Amino acid sequence: MPLTIRPYTSEDQDAVIALWEACGLVVPQNDPRRDIQTKIQFQPNLFLVAMAEDRLVGTVMAGYEGHRGWINYLAVAPAQRRRGIAKKMMASAEKKLHALGCPKINLQVRRTNTTVINFYRAIGFMEDEVISFGKRLS
């Protein structure tokens, strides 16, 4: 199945949200529409979607603030998993971040999500000896 990875467009919104819901990425504290609108106002070219036969099958949202790159919303349609789509999405995001001069990519994974942890390890990520803090401002 041919796969095309391209930047997000506004026509993708409903399919992106449906994918995130199918992947369990939509939680009460994150409004997907607001997250999308925020992203397209800042580095929209780092919000990528994967298309297969005119169907949206993957997303990745990357960012770079001048010190570190970040990955969010990596998602692949459940029926399309284990076909290398996530790996290709990450390679595209890494290439774009590297072109911006990004020296390192950070991401966060819940400790209980061992499948995703193993995926990231398999593509070269290592666990950092840090504590992740967060503070909600809204």
Stockholm file with secondary structure:
# STOCKHOLM 1.0

chainA/1-138         MPLTIRPYTSEDQDAVIALWEACGLVVPQNDPRRDIQTKIQFQPNLFLVAMAEDRLVGTVMAGYEGHRGWINYLAVAPAQRRRGIAKKMMASAEKKLHALGCPKINLQVRRTNTTVINFYRAIGFMEDEVISFGKRLS
#=GR chainA/1-138 SS CCEEEEECCGGGHHHHHHHHHHTTCCCTTCCHHHHHHHHHHSCGGGEEEEEETTEEEEEEEEEECSSCEEEEEEEECGGGCSSSHHHHHHHHHHHHHHHTTCCCEECCCCTTCHHHHHHHHHTTCCCCSCCCCCCCCC
#=GC SS_cons         CCEEEEECCGGGHHHHHHHHHHTTCCCTTCCHHHHHHHHHHSCGGGEEEEEETTEEEEEEEEEECSSCEEEEEEEECGGGCSSSHHHHHHHHHHHHHHHTTCCCEECCCCTTCHHHHHHHHHTTCCCCSCCCCCCCCC
//
